[in-house]
Amino acid sequence: MNATAYPKLFKPIRLNGLKLKNRITMAPLYLGYAAVGGKISPLLLFHYAQMAKSGAALIVVENSSIMPEGAGSLRTIRCDHNRYLPGLEKLAQSITSHKARAGLQINHAGRYAYVPQPVAPSAVSVFDRTPRKLIKKEIISIQKQFAHAAARVRTAGFDLVELHGGTGYLLAQFVSPRTNKRSDAYGSSIANRIRFPLEVLKRVKDKVGNFPVGYRFLADEWLPDGLHQEEALILAKELERNGAAYLSVMGGTYESFYLPEIIKKSQKTGMDIIYPKRFGWLKIRIKCK
């Protein structure tokens, strides 16, 4: 008999104490199935129930907004107020009732937010709109909203929460040298640019205790003046050191996805995003046992 290519794929694994029945997970993907205003719709419940029936151990639900001003669309799931808890509870149950673990990703879209005046680390234009630069007081307020939203995720019955640090949204906007032109404690050096997501992680973990907190991780923006793997690795190591349950790695942003060279690369089977041996990713010890 030939050796199995992935002998551990169907074996259980623990994630910060959370037992997964196998090592197959569903990464979050925005669907637009929420009702207008961000409420949970019957279509959302049906979709995620079907995903849970697939046999995957963990289903991570698409991004939900931590505040109205941070929503990416009118049909983005909302978790910024307790009035959304009944719907979120039904969503969690639609997954867990089929013996899969449920996670919910929380997010602030930053300069991509579907609002008249989006906010961002710096006033760097995107798609003919210029966001307003955040002041220190607002930065702290957004961090607290991440923590409050994470607490609602736990209350709603999900098994973990995931911070959306990918796709060029607000957490990634602080890390990127392309979108962060600040000269204060949250800008300039990579040590300062990763301060915001690390502080968000700390506030969330302080709020939810031993509840697992994952991180959707942008490894490379695929833009000449953007975030690249050398600096991304610095953030990865700090996220691990500060207790992130896992990193869900992705590449690219809305500004690079449609570049001809990226489209061409994306058509290849098993497209490489990161290069473990060169950049030492295998040395990052995420808390999985």
C-alpha positions in Angstrom: 0.0 0.0 0.0 1.3 3.4 -0.9 2.1 5.8 2.0 -0.6 8.4 2.7 0.5 11.8 1.5 -0.9 13.6 4.6 -1.0 10.9 7.3 -2.2 13.4 10.0 -4.9 15.1 8.0 -7.8 13.2 9.6 -6.3 13.0 13.1 -7.5 15.2 16.0 -5.6 18.3 17.0 -5.9 20.8 19.8 -5.9 24.6 19.3 -5.3 26.4 22.5 -7.2 23.6 24.3 -9.9 23.5 21.7 -10.2 20.0 20.2 -10.7 19.7 16.4 -11.8 16.3 15.1 -9.4 16.6 12.1 -7.1 19.1 10.5 -9.5 20.4 7.7 -10.7 23.9 8.2 -12.8 26.3 6.1 -11.2 29.7 5.8 -13.6 32.8 5.9 -14.9 34.1 2.6 -17.3 37.1 2.2 -20.6 35.9 0.6 -22.9 38.9 0.8 -25.7 36.7 2.1 -26.4 38.8 5.2 -29.7 40.8 5.2 -29.4 44.5 4.6 -28.1 46.0 7.8 -25.9 43.1 8.7 -28.5 40.8 10.2 -28.3 37.0 9.9 -30.4 35.7 7.0 -31.9 32.3 6.4 -29.5 31.9 3.4 -26.5 32.5 5.7 -27.8 29.8 8.1 -28.4 27.4 5.3 -25.0 28.0 3.7 -22.9 27.5 6.9 -25.0 24.5 8.0 -24.1 22.9 4.6 -20.4 23.7 5.2 -20.5 22.2 8.7 -22.0 19.0 7.2 -18.9 18.7 4.9 -16.8 17.0 7.6 -14.4 19.9 8.1 -13.4 20.3 11.8 -13.6 24.1 11.9 -15.8 26.5 9.9 -14.7 30.2 10.2 -17.5 32.6 9.2 -16.8 35.6 7.0 -15.9 39.0 8.5 -18.4 40.7 10.8 -18.1 44.4 11.5 -17.1 45.6 15.0 -18.7 49.0 14.4 -21.1 50.6 11.9 -18.4 52.8 10.4 -16.2 49.8 9.8 -18.5 47.7 7.7 -17.4 46.9 4.2 -20.9 46.7 2.7 -24.5 46.9 3.5 -24.6 43.1 3.6 -21.7 42.6 6.0 -22.5 40.7 9.2 -22.7 42.9 12.2 -21.5 42.2 15.7 -21.2 45.7 17.1 -24.2 45.6 19.4 -26.0 43.1 21.6 -29.1 43.4 19.4 -27.3 41.1 16.9 -26.7 38.4 19.4 -29.9 36.3 18.7 -28.9 36.0 15.0 -25.3 35.3 15.8 -26.4 32.6 18.3 -28.5 30.9 15.5 -25.5 31.2 13.2 -23.1 29.5 15.7 -25.7 26.8 16.3 -26.1 26.1 12.6 -22.5 25.0 12.6 -22.0 23.4 16.0 -25.2 21.3 15.7 -23.4 19.4 12.9 -20.4 18.5 15.1 -18.1 21.1 13.6 -16.3 23.9 15.5 -17.5 27.4 14.7 -15.4 30.6 14.5 -16.4 34.1 13.6 -14.0 36.6 12.0 -14.3 40.3 13.2 -13.1 43.2 11.2 -12.9 47.0 10.6 -12.6 47.7 6.9 -10.7 51.0 7.4 -10.2 52.8 4.0 -12.4 50.2 2.3 -15.4 50.8 4.5 -18.7 51.4 2.8 -19.3 54.8 4.4 -19.2 58.5 3.2 -16.0 59.2 5.1 -13.8 56.1 5.8 -10.9 56.3 8.3 -7.4 54.8 8.1 -4.0 55.1 9.6 -3.1 57.8 7.0 -5.0 59.8 4.3 -3.8 57.5 1.4 -6.3 57.5 -1.4 -7.8 54.3 -2.8 -10.4 53.9 -5.6 -10.9 57.7 -5.9 -11.6 58.1 -2.2 -9.3 59.6 0.5 -9.8 58.3 4.1 -9.5 60.5 7.1 -6.5 59.9 9.3 -7.3 58.4 12.7 -6.4 60.3 15.8 -5.0 58.6 18.9 -8.3 58.7 20.8 -10.1 57.0 17.9 -7.4 54.3 17.6 -8.0 53.3 21.3 -11.7 53.4 20.8 -11.5 51.0 17.8 -9.3 48.6 19.8 -12.0 48.5 22.5 -14.7 47.8 19.9 -12.7 44.8 18.7 -12.6 43.5 22.3 -16.4 44.1 22.8 -17.1 42.4 19.5 -15.0 39.4 20.5 -16.9 39.1 23.8 -20.1 38.9 21.8 -18.7 36.2 19.6 -18.0 34.1 22.7 -21.4 34.9 24.2 -23.1 33.8 21.0 -21.7 30.3 21.3 -18.8 30.3 18.8 -15.7 28.3 19.7 -13.2 30.9 18.7 -12.8 34.4 17.2 -10.6 35.5 14.4 -9.1 39.0 13.9 -9.1 40.0 10.2 -5.6 41.2 9.5 -5.7 40.4 5.8 -7.0 41.7 2.5 -5.7 45.2 3.2 -8.3 46.0 5.9 -7.6 48.2 8.9 -5.3 45.9 10.9 -3.2 45.4 7.7 -3.3 49.1 6.8 -1.4 49.9 10.0 1.2 47.3 9.2 1.8 48.3 5.6 4.4 51.0 4.7 2.2 51.9 1.8 -0.9 52.9 3.8 0.7 53.9 7.1 2.6 57.2 6.7 2.3 58.2 10.4 5.2 59.6 12.3 3.9 58.9 15.8 4.1 55.7 17.9 1.9 53.9 15.4 3.9 54.6 12.3 7.3 54.8 10.6 9.3 51.7 11.8 8.0 48.2 11.5 8.0 48.0 15.3 5.6 50.9 15.5 3.5 49.8 12.5 2.7 46.4 14.2 1.8 48.2 17.5 -1.9 48.6 16.6 -2.7 44.9 15.7 -0.7 43.7 18.7 -2.6 46.0 21.0 -5.9 44.8 19.5 -4.9 41.2 20.2 -4.0 42.1 23.8 -7.3 43.9 24.4 -9.3 41.1 22.9 -7.4 38.4 24.9 -7.8 40.4 28.1 -11.6 40.6 27.4 -12.2 36.9 26.4 -9.7 35.1 28.7 -8.7 31.6 27.4 -11.1 31.8 24.4 -9.0 31.1 21.3 -8.1 34.1 19.2 -6.9 33.5 15.7 -5.5 35.9 13.2 -6.1 36.2 9.4 -2.6 37.1 8.3 -1.4 39.1 5.3 2.0 37.8 4.3 2.6 40.0 1.2 0.5 42.8 -0.4 1.9 42.0 -3.9 2.5 45.7 -4.4 6.0 47.2 -5.0 5.7 49.7 -2.1 3.6 47.5 0.1 4.1 45.0 2.9 6.4 42.1 2.0 7.4 38.9 3.7 10.5 40.1 5.5 8.5 42.6 7.6 5.4 40.3 7.7 7.6 37.7 9.5 8.3 40.2 12.3 4.6 40.6 12.9 4.1 36.8 12.7 6.6 36.1 15.4 5.1 38.8 17.7 1.6 37.5 17.2 2.8 34.0 18.2 4.6 35.4 21.2 1.5 37.4 22.3 -0.8 34.3 22.2 -2.4 34.1 18.8 -4.0 30.7 18.5 -3.1 30.4 14.8 -2.3 32.4 11.7 -4.5 32.0 8.7 -2.1 33.1 5.9 -3.1 34.9 2.7 -1.6 37.2 0.2 -2.8 40.3 -1.7 -5.2 43.2 -1.3 -8.1 44.7 -3.3 -5.4 46.9 -5.0 -3.3 43.9 -6.2 -5.9 41.1 -6.8 -6.7 42.5 -10.3 -3.1 43.2 -11.5 -2.4 41.2 -14.7 0.6 39.5 -13.2 -1.3 38.5 -10.1 -4.2 37.1 -12.1 -1.8 35.0 -14.1 -0.1 33.6 -11.0 -3.4 32.9 -9.3 -4.4 30.6 -12.2 -1.6 28.2 -11.3 -2.5 25.2 -9.1 -1.1 25.4 -5.6 0.2 29.0 -6.1 2.9 29.7 -3.5 2.3 32.7 -1.2 5.2 32.3 1.2 8.5 30.5 1.1 9.0 28.7 4.5 12.7 27.8 4.2 13.9 31.2 3.1 12.0 33.2 5.7 11.9 30.8 8.6 8.1 30.4 8.9 8.6 26.8 10.2 10.3 28.3 13.2 7.0 30.0 14.3 5.5 28.0 17.0 1.7 28.5 16.9 0.0 27.0 19.9 -1.3 23.8 18.3 -0.8 20.5 20.1 
